[in-house]
């Protein structure tokens, strides 16, 4: 057996050079997968945005090549790469090969960037280290500089030549390295979304996106001249409750009394709508997916100011609880874009900020602006207050309904006491229990005598159930037949509607049955009841169909008597086959009786006994097609139903009940 190596002073080692990123990309980019690769691209773009925000170049071009390489070009001042006498090194070594080196650490009045996306000095170097190759082409100070890197190592040094053109800027092309990231196939959708967001918060800057295809380049332009105000107006549309308000503030703040002051600029675009909602936060042009300080500030200010207005104007009912942020955000369009020269991100991926000073400044600003807005625009204030109260009361009603429904449908009380005429089985093993949903009391009696009481239960349906495709959820859950069925199933319901999502209570682990068997007569009424039952299951518990829990008991169409033998034909073809087989013998054929008229022995043989019955499993494979047919035949598509009947009705005229 090999001995483990001793853990001593010589055991400690550190990663050096490119290995600091290449072997631990998730530390820098948050992930070694596609999200990390995407973040490495944004790090390069952020440097170009910083230049444009300072007024150097108003157009940035991002190109996605078919080989998954990326190019970012700006028209800024050009990245400094020549010799740096202060550091006694070339700037390209610092910028491309040294983590925590950059031009954004100085917070003095003469700083290079007033507000910057990149404050950590990691972006260019980290992305270069994580690349299969990177080429830099930089124009500044009357020279053109070129650099080439492979797998984090410089090849060939700095190439410098005189440049007679008057333009300046930087162009970087690189390919993320599959030795570093598990996936580098960044989708077009990422670029489109990311560049649109940058155009929104960087007003007046044009972002060009070029995506290489087999035939050339598809180009998309993103430009918002008025930034977040235009974006809020785009979301609000023409029928919003209020017009877009744009507020700005700039002030000095500090995160703690013993910390230095720093500058923060806050831009806010806000509108209220009963159709659309959106809340997005940005800081130094970076989308804060998880918010942090701005989100806390918005929750505080909007609830405080709207609640104050409701109290001052006696809008609450007596003993009514106060609003919360969910009631406000349900009708709120809010975009906050802030900038500061000192930022505390939760991590390098910059999805949330934690600055206490920024949060306090936003709370103060938002409260003040809302107060003034309500005073100066009383009609808007009335609309906002009314809509927020509607949202609040709807939320509370929905929650009461959900709790009552959950209690009603998933109670652990004895089912036989809660559901009329339900006949349970003895077994408690859900792996073998079967429930037969049958049509009417007469069928209940026949099935009850024909079943195996050890594992087969019976649930009768009293008449035709509600068409669940045409009815809204309130009407559906007032139907005693449907709620009884859901109680018996035990697994709750799936509600996909946004307006009624609170009613969803589905848990397939609580299903009490291995098989749900629909057992109806083989006639027009039976088929219609079966279809309505399937529609109900499809609308309220589609997972039961997807999991193969739903079956149809196939009832025989004909009874054929020959001497002392009885045969059952389940289809017209089987009837013909029996007729051929019995040719020359005396036999009689009669239409099979309804379920309630059959003898228990015959019911057991044809419908209940697992050894001799026929079950049709309802499969989910054609769920979309089934949905279209259900909607056509049972939904609100009246014109489509008329057309379908006109085209296909003649096929069914002989079997239609037109009396």
N, C-alpha and C positions, 0 to 999 in steps of 0.2 A: 504494500500500500504506500503510495507516494505521500511524503510529508508536505504540509502546507508551508509556504514561504513565510518566514518571520515578518512581523509588522514592526519595522524600526524606523530610524531616522531616514534611511535611504528609500523608504516606501513612498514618501511624499513627493509629488511631481506637479508641474503646472503646464497647462496648455499654452503654446506659444504661437505667435503669428496667425496664419489663416486657420489653424486648428481650433482656435478659440471660438470660431463661428462654425466651421465645417463639421466639427464633431459634436457640437451642442447648439444647433440652430434654434431649437425651441426656446432657449434662454433669451435670445435676442428677438426672434420673430414671433414668439408665442406658440409655435407649432413647427414640426418638421414636415407637415403635410401641405395641402394646397393653400390653406389659410396663411401659413407662414410664407409660402412663395408669393402669395398676393401682397402680403405686407412688405416683403423685400422690394417689390415694384413700387409701392406707394412711397417708400423712403426716398427713392430717386426723384419721383414726381414732386415730393414735398419741397425739395431744394429749389426746383424750378418755380414752384408757386411762391416761395419766399421772395425770389427775385422779382417776379411780376407784381407782387403786392407792394414792393418798395418802389414801383414805377419803372422798372427796367424790363421792357418787353411786355406786350399785352397778348401774346399768343403762345400757346404751348401745344406741341404735337406729340402724340403718343402712338406708336406703331406696334401692332402685334403681327409678327411674322409666322408663316406656316410651320417653320421649324421650332416654334415656341420661344424664339428669341424676342427681345423687347427693345424698343428704342424710344428714348425721351429726348426731345429737343426743345430748348428755350432760347429766347433772344435777350437774356439778361447780360450781366457784365462779364460772364465767363468765370468758371471756377479758377481761383488762383493756384497755379501749379509750379511756378518758378521758384528760385532760391529764396529762402526766408532767413535774413540775417539775424533776426531775434532768436530763432530756434536753431540756427546754424544747420539747417536741413532744407531739402526741397519741400515745398508745400504739397506736391503730389504724394510724397511719402506720408505726410501727415494725414491728408484727406483720404487717400485710397488704402493706406496700410496701417493706420494707427487708430484703434478704437478710442473714443473719448478725446478726439482732436477735431476742432472745427472753429468757425468764426462766430459762434452763437453763445459763448459763455459770458461775454462781457455785458453787464447790465448798466453801464454808464450812459451818460447822455449822448455820447458820440458813437453809440453802438452801431454795428453794421445793419442789424435787422431790429426794427422796433418790436414787431410781433412775428414769431417764427413757429413753423410746424415742428422743426427739428431742433430740440434743445439739448440733446444728449450726445451729439457728435458721433453717432453710431452709423447713420444711414448709408452713406456712400461706401464707407469702408466695409461694413457688414455685408452689403449686397455684393460688392466686389469679391469678398472672400467666399461668398456662397454661389459664385458663378462658374460655369464651365469656361467661359471667357468673357472679357469685357473690353470694349474699345471706347476710348474717350477722344473726342475731337473738340478742342476748345479754342475760341477766338477772343483775344483780349490784348490790349496794350500794343496793337500793331503786329502781333505775332499769332501764328497758328501752332497749337501744341497737340501732339498726338501721344497716346499711351496705349499699350496693349498688355492685358493680364490673362493668365491661364491658371485655373484652379487656385486662385488666390496669390499667384506669384507674378511679378512684373517680368515681361520679356522685352528686352531691347532698350530699356531706359526711356528717357524723355526725348521725343523728337520735336525740334523747334525750328520754325522757318518764318521769314517775314510774310506778313499778310497785308495786302493793299486794300482789301475791302473795308468798308466803314462799319459793317455789322459786327456785333459781338454776340457771344452766347456759348452754350455748351450742348454737345450732343453725345449721349451715351447709348451704346448698344451692347447688350449682354444676353447671355442665355443662362437661366437658372440651372444649377447643376443637379442632376439626378443622383449624384453621389451624396448630396446634402439633403435634398427634399425627396420625399417618397413620390411626389406628383408635381409636375411642372406645367400641366396642361390647363393653364388658367383660361377659363371660358370667356367668350366675348361679353357675356352678361355682366361679369365682374367689372370689366373696363367701362362699359356703358353706364352702369350704376355709379361707380366711383367718380368718373369724370363729370357726370351730371351733378353729383353732390358738390364737387369742387367748383363748378360753374355757378351753382346756387349761392355759395358763401363767398365767392370772390367776384363780386360784381364787376362787369366790364371786361373781364378776362375771357378770351376765346380759347376753348379747348377743342382741338381737332383729334379725332380718333380714326386711325387707319387700320383696317383689318385685311391682311393679305388673303386673297383667294386664288383659285386656279387661273382666273382671268384677269387679275389685277388687284386693286385695292378698293374696298368699300369704305367710304369716308362719312363720318357723322360729326356735326358741329354742335357744340354746347356753348350757349351764351345767355346769361341773364343780366341785362343792362342794369336793372335795379335790384339784383341779388335776391335776398330772401323775401322781399316785398312782392316781387313778381311771382316767385314760387308759391307763396301763400295765396295769391290771387288765382293762380292756376289751379290749386287744389280746391279753393272755395267755390269757383265757378261764378255764374251770374245770379244764382238764387240763394246765396248765403243769407243768414240772419242779419249779419252786420258787414260793413265794408272792412277791408284790411286796414289795420292800424300799424304804423311803423314808428318805433321808439328807439332812441339812441341815448347812450350815456357813457361818459368817460371819467374815471376817477382814480384816485390813489387808494390802495387798500393794503392791509397786512394780514397774514394768516394767524399771527399770534403777537401779543403785545411786545415781546422781545425780538420779533423778527423785523427785517427791513421792509419799508413800503415798496410797492411796485404798482405799475400802471395796468389798468384793465379797461377794455372797451367792450361795451355790450350793445348788440343790435337785436331788436325783437320785432318780429312780424306776427300779428295775432288777428284772428277773425273767429266768429262763431257761426256754426252751421248745424242744421238738423238733418243734413244729408251726408256730409263728409266729416272726417276727423283725421287729424295727423299731429303728432308731436315729435319734433326732432331737435337734437341739440348738437352744436358744433363748437369746437374750441380750436383757435388757430388753424382754421380750415379743416380740421380733422373731425369726422363724424363720431360723436360719442354714443356708440351703440348702447352702452349701459348707463349713460347719463352722468351719474354722480352728483356733484355740487349743483349744476343747473336744474336737474330734476327735483332735487330737494327744495330748491328755491321756488320753482314754479308751483309745486304742491302747496307749499306754505302760503305764498302770496295770493294765488287764485282762490283757494278755499277761504282764506281770511277775508279777502275783500268782498267776494260775492256773498258770503255768509253775513258780513256786516251790513251789506245793502239789504238783504232779505229781512234781517232783524229790524233795521231802521224803518223799513217801509211796511212792516207787519205782513209779510208774505207767508210766513210759516203758519200752519194751523196750530191750534192750541195743543201743547204737549208734543208737538212734532219734533223728531230728532233733526239735528243739523245735517247739512250736506257733507259729502266727502269728495275727494278728488275724482273718484270714478264717475260721479255725476257731472262734474265739470268737463272732464276729458272726453266724455261721450259726445260733446258738441263743440269741441275745441280744435282749432287749427293754430298751432303754435310752433314757430321756428325761432330758436335763440342761437345766435352766432356770436361768440365772445372771443376776445383776443387779449393776451397778457404777455408781459415779458418775463414772467416767472410762473411756471406751471408745475403742478404736482400731478402726474398721471399715476393711475393705479399700477401700470406697468408699461413696458416699451411699446405695447400694441395700441396704447392711447385710446381705449374704448370708454374710459371714464376718468374724470378729474376729481381731485379731493380738496381743492383749495377752499379753506374756510373763508378767506377774505372775499373771493369771488362769489361764493354763496350768499354771504351777508349783503354784498353790494347789489346782487340781483334781487333779493327779497325786498330790500328797501326801494329799489327802482320800480319793480313790478307793482308793489302795493301803491306807490305814489301815482304811477301812470294810470292804473286801473281806477283809482279814486277820482282823479281828474277827468278821465274819460267818461265815467258814469255821470259826473256832475254836468259836463258839457254836452253829453249826448243822452238825455233821459229816455228817449224812445228806444235807443239801442239797449240801454240798461234794463228796461222793462222786458224786452224780448229775451235777453240773456237770462234774466232771473226766472222768467216763466219756463224757458226751456230746461234750465238746470233743475228746477223743481219737478218738471215732467219726468226727467231722467231719474231723479231720486225716487219718486213715488213708483215709477215703473220698476225700478230695481228692487224696491222693497216688496212690491206685489209679486214680482217674479220669484223672489227668494221665499216668500210665504207659500206660493204655489208649489215651488220645487220641494220644500220641506214636507208639505202636506202630501204631495204626490209620492215622494220617496217613502214616507211612512205608510201610505196607502198601498203601495205596490210591493214593498219589500219587508213588510211586517212579518215577524216570526210566529204570529198567532196561528192556531190550528186552522188550516185551510178549509176544512169541512164546515166550520162555523162561519167562515167569512164569504164563501162562494157557494151560491145556491146550486144544489143538485150535482156538485162536483163529487166524483167517486174516486177516492185515492186507492193506491195499492199498498201492499204490506212492506215491500222491500224499501230500504233506505239507501241502497247502493245506486248512486246516480249513473253508474256505468251500465246498468241493465234496465232501469225504469223507463217505461214508455207511456206517453199520454196520447190517447185518441181523442181528437176534437171532432165531435159528431154533430149531425144536424137534427135537432129536435128531440123531444122527450121519448117518442116511440123508438128512435134509433138508440137512445140511451138505454132503454130497457133491454133491447135485443143484444146490444154490445156488452152490457153488464153481465148478462147470463153467459155470453160466449167467450168472454175474456179469461185470461189466467190472472186471478186476483193477486198473485204473488208479485207480479211486476208490471201489470197493465192497469192504467187508470183511465177514467172516462170523463170528458168535459163536454157537456151539451151546449150547443149554440141555439139560442132562442130567436129564431127568425133571421133575417138578413142583417148583417152588421153594416156599420157606417163605411162609406167609401173614403178611406184614409188618404187618398191622393188629393181629393177635392176639399177636404175639411181642414180647418186650422187646428193647432194643437189644443187650444182651449176646448173646442167642440169635441175633439177626439177623446180627451180625458174626462169629459162629462158622460161618455157612453159607458154604461154599467157593464155591457157585454165585453167591451175592450179592456176596461180596467180589471174585470174578473179574469180575463185571459192572461193579462200581464202578471197579475198576482200569482196565478197558477204556475206560470213559467218560472217566476222567481228571480229573473236576471235583470229586471229594470228595462229602461228604454234608451235608445240612442237618438239624440236630437241634434241635428246638424245646423239648423237655422240659427243665425247669429242672434236674432231677436229672442229666441226661446232656448238658447243654449243652457241656461240655468236648469232646465227641466231634465237634462240628461243625467241618467243614474245607472247606466249599463255596466254590468260586471258579469261576464260569461261564466266565471267561476261559481256564481250563485245559481246557475241554471239547474233545475231539479231533475232534468230528463236527459236520457241518452238519445231518444228519438221523439220527435213531435210529428204525429201522424194525422193528416187531414183525411177525414173519412166522410164523404158525402155521396148522395145518390148519383147514379149515372144518368141524369137527365138535365134539362136546361137549368132548372132551379138549383140543382146540386152543383153544376159547373159554375154557376154565378156565385154561389156561397163560397165555393173553393177559391175562386178568383179573388173575391173580396178578402178572404182570410190571408191569401198569399200577399195581396196588396198591403194589408195591415202589417204582416211580418216584414215585408220589404221596406216599408216606411219607418217602422218603429224599432225593429230588431234585425237589420240586414246581416249582422254578424252571424246569426243563427243559420242563415242560408249559406253564407260564405264558409262556415265551419261544417257544413253537411249534416246539420241536425234536423232538417225539415224533409218530410216524406209525404207522398200521397198514396193512400190505400186504394188500389185499383179494384173496383167492384165489377163483378161479371155482368155482361149485358144480357146474356141468354142462359136459360136452363134447358138442357136437352135430355129428355127421358127416353131410354132404350132398354126394354125388358126390366131388369132389376138394377140397372146402372144409371147414375145421374152424372152428366158432364156439364161443365161450365165454360162458356165461351166469353172471353174478355174483349174480343174484337170481332168485327164482321168477317174478317179473314178466317179467324178460328172457327166461327160458326160454319163457314163454307167447308173448311177442312173436316170438321166432325160430320157434316152432311155427306161428304164423299166417303168417309170412312164407314159410315153406317148405312150406305146405300144397299138396298136389298133387305134391310131390317125395318121392323116397325119402330118408329121413334116419333117423338113430338118435340117441337121447339116453342118455347114461350119466353116472352120478354121477362128478364129477371125482375123480381119484386124490389121495392124500396127496402132500405136497411131495416126499417121498423117492422116490416112484414115477414122477414126471414126467420126461419127456425134457428135457435141458438147453435145447434150442431153445424148447420150449413154456414152460419156466420163465422164460426170458429174456423171451419175448413177454408173458406174463401178469403177471409178478411183479417182474422186475428192471429191464427197460428203461424209462428215464424217459419215452420217447416213447409207450409203449403200456400201461404198467402203471397201476394205480389205487391211489392212496394216500389214506388218510383221516387228516387232521390231528387230533390229540387237542387239543381246544380247552379253555382254562381258564374259559370264560364261565360254565359251570355247575359250577364246582369244588366249591361248597358242597353242591349237590345230589348230585354224584358222591361226595363224602365221606360223605354220609348213606347212599347206596346201598351203598357199599363197607362201611361200618360195619354196615349191616343184614344184608348177605349174607355178609360175611367176618369181622366183628368179634365182640364178646362179647355182643351183644344177642340172646340166645337166644329170649326171648319174642317180640320183634319179628320175628325170622326165621320162627318158627312161624306167627305171624299172617299174614305176607306169603305164605308157602307155601299156607296154608289159603285165602286170598283169591284168589291168582293161579295156583296150581299147575296148575289144569285147562287153562290156556292152553298149557302146555308138555308135557303128558303124552305127546303123540304123539312128541315128539323126545327124550324122556328115555331114558337108558340104564338100564333097570331089570333087565337080565338078570343 
